[in-house]
Amino acid sequence: MITVELIEKIKTSEWDELKRFVLFRFPRMRKDVVNGLDALRDNLTESVSRKDIHHWLYPETAFNDKTIRYLLTDMNKVIFEYFSHKQLTKQDSKQQSLLLLELSERKCTRAFAKTYNQELIKVEKQGKGDSDALYHRYELHALKTKEELTSGKRSSDAFEESSLFLDHYFVAKKLQ
């Protein structure tokens, strides 16, 4: 069962954070999803079955496999989103790229320009030359190019710079 594998990988210190995340991210989530997470955490063994989970959560009712499958699917979804959130919080550059993409799609030109300039200054101050930094700089310039094309501007060198950083990124990856 995938859910058991996922729950095994959640550290003891992360349980409260996971619960807060679920309640914040999914305010109308069924209560039995959180209860199911707790039940599996408290009774985690390799031989946990769907019937066991049903008995822990719904002791008064007869076993219904469909209910448990839906519950396990929702539990997996919650844990997957939590894991994705954990990774995203570790990667500030990815967060900024996604923010810039969203600002561009919403046509927030002033907010895009300000955020882009702040991120570009930050990246240039860091001065890292590893492949991840080069890819991030490529992404920034590519997003700037996209923003300029959608707004009808073609005056900057963002396209050439994005192409240059993409070339540098590929060379750095090959050298690795």
N, C-alpha and C positions, 0 to 999 in steps of 0.2 A: 504494500500500500504506500503510495507516494506521500501521503500526509504524514505517516509515521516517520519516514525518512526525513522529511522537512522539520518536523518537531524535534527530532533527535539533534538536529544541527542548530537549534536555537539555544543560545547560552542562557544560563540561569539569570544573569544580569539583564538580559534583553526582554524578559517576559512582561515586565511592567510597561516598557517602551512599546512593545507589540500591542498590548491591550489599549494603550492610549492612542496609538496609531489607528487601530481598528475603529475605535469610537470616534476619532476625529475624521478619518478618511471616509468611513461608511457609517454616518450617524443613524441611518435607518436599517442597518444590518440586523438580521434576525439575532435575537439573544442566544439562540442555541448554537450559533457559530462560536461565540466567545466561550460559552459553556462547554462546547465540544473541544475547543483548544485546551481549556483547563482540565477537562476529564482525560484527554489523551496525555497531557503533560504529567498528571498525577498517577496515571495507571499505565505508563509506557512500558510495554514489553514487546518482544518480537512476535509474539503470538496473538496480538490484538486483532480481533475480527470485527466485522461490521455489526454482528449481533451483540458483541460486547459494548460497542459504542452506543448502539440503540438502547441497550439495557441501562447504561449509565445515564443517558439523557432522557429517555422516555420509559421509565420502569413500569408504568401503568398500562402501556399499550402493547399490542402485538407487533412483532418485528415487521418492518416495512423497508425492504431493500432500496426502493426508489427514494424514500425520504433520506436515508443515510447517504446514498450516492450524491444527491443534491447537496447535502450538508458537507460532505467531503470535498466536493467541487468548490463550494464557497470558501471552505477553510483553505484549500490550496490557493485560490485566487488571492485571499487576504495575505497569506504568507509570501506569495510571489511578489505582490505589490510592496510588502514590507521590505523584502530583500532588495528589490529595485530601488526603493527609497534610500536604504542604507548605502548602496553603491553610489547613488546620485549625490548624497551629502558628502561623500568622500572626494568627489570630483568637481571642484569649483569651476574649472574651465568648461566642463560639459554643461553645468547649470547655466553658465553665462551664454553659451552657444544656443541652448534651448530657449532662454529668455529672449535673446536677440531674434531668433526665428519667430517666436510668438509675436514680438513687437512688430516685426516686419509683416507678418501675415495680417495683423490687425491694423496695419497702416498707421502706426504711432511713430511718425517720422522724427519728431523732436526727441521723444523718449529713446528711440532707436539710436539716434545720433549721439546723444549724451552717453548712453550705456556703452555704445561701440567705442567712443573715444576714451572713456574711463578704462575699459578692458584693454584696449590697445596700449595705453600708457602703462598699465599694470604689467602686461606681458613684456613690453620692451624694457621695463625696469628689471624684471626678473632675469632677462638675458640668457635663459636656458637655451641650449642648442640641441637637446635630445629630440628624438623623433616625436614624442607626444607634444612637446612645445611647438615644434614646427607644424604639426598637423593642426593644432589649435589656432596658430596664426593663419594657416591656410583657410580654416573654417571661418575665422573672423572676416578675412578679406572676401571670401566667397559670399558670405551673408551680406556684406556691404555691396558687392557687385549685384546681387539679387535685388537688394533694396533700391539701388540706383536704376536698374533696368525697369523695375515695376513703377517707379516714380517718373520715368522718362529722362532721367539725367544720365549723361555718359561722359562726364568731364573729368573724373578722377582716374587714377591709375590702379584702382582696386582689382580689376581683372588681371592685369599683368602681375601684380603683387601676389594675388592668390595662386596664379599659375607658377610663379617663382617658388613660393613656399611649398606648393605641392611637389614640385621637382625636388626640392631640398628634402622633403619628407621621404620621398621614395628612395633617394640616395642614402639617407640615414638608415632606413629600414634594410636596404641591401647590405650595408656595411655591418649591420648587426648580425 
